[in-house]
């Protein structure tokens, strides 16, 4: 036996069959590691029972941060550190600060979201991609099941996956 | 519900009439308070320009008329956008904005009558539109105003009235075309009606793009005759539009609570909520674009508009309330996905937006026409209630005329399965 993570891969050709298969596999009490599709499949998140992404909260937090930093920066610069009379206005007057504040709010919330997504998804330079099956970028859907995550044996899992209409069942081990 | 038809029951009619009566009583009490509560500013006015409580009634009628007419008009615009963009999600609820257009014919009469009352009925030499004062145009006269005289080619009574009639004719004609096709589609089916509605909708949008701006100049901007703002057409449009969307949302939710629209799901509400959220931000964007440039350039003839509003105890609170109700509140409350999908949040925000944009129009019209004699009291509340209920009455009548769901809309099936 080789060491490493041992996966069973069910290969499917049709999205409807995949969605049904996911439901049946999960009903059988098997934990699905991941499903790969060449394009976004409507209803996949529901079928896999994923909770809603928490990324909007991140956007809100970074947006608030950008908002606060922008106001702080401008009030400090123009109101305290380097006072200048512009257009006869007060040193620190709110209305001209709003466009900059708006831009920084948008910028920080967008960048914050992108980088959070990178971190959460473990996307980084020089990362060695784990490719389960090359055809997931072409025309096949693949359901990956981690054998160690499940209490049921390999043969039994393969049997259930076969019943759900998989075109092929492969096994793959990653070091 | 049998046949999916909205029934405008006598009980509901009675209820609306009672609310209308309450509005009337409030307005009368308001008038009594103003008329016998002392005028205060008489000594400043010359003999011909006495403030009379009727002036405040006229101006309030105008505010409500413009506001409600705008909701009806932009309701039709909302419908037209759905057709022009070939939207499928809204097919199920499209009869509600469609019924809004029924008010346009009433609004036509009201606009003419109230325009007449507010400018020519007095008492005294009261003109809500300052430019109607004929002495302004007498060269060498003591009231001669070169700025207003220079605008005479556009701002003169005959041309003004022609424009008013043309707007309403175009709007109502296009609305009738769309409505008639919609009714025919129910009976005959097929795609032809949908295609025709698409063409009419596109024409309506083009007409609206021009006339909404010019109507806003005519009916609202020209009250402050000296002042001008290139953002104003957009500003009035955005205020109307977000109020109309809020009204559609509130009505859709109310209909569902009454047991109609059984197939309405949270995705439909979500889309209406997004519309409301987005256009509240759009309104704020326009509002700020107008304010910032004037504030920054600080040219007296432009800045006076905001000075009138901010430097007076009467209007400063409305100025800030306007931003809180119409931007901050909807922005913060409708930000999350859940609040757009639950009726309780939509109802609260919908009401806040509808009331908030009334204040927006109040702030646009009152300071320029009544100045320091303006105010906010029972009269304002009462008249707004009367107008709101009358509008609802007409909309309900329009809803009851035809099935509540356009059965032969080619995208109805898509709308049933709307899922986001």
Interface residues (C-beta under 8 A of the other chain):
Chain A: X42 X52 X56 X60 X87 X88 X89 X95 X96 X98 X99
Chain B: X288 X291 X292 X295 X296 X297 X298 X335 X336 X337 X419
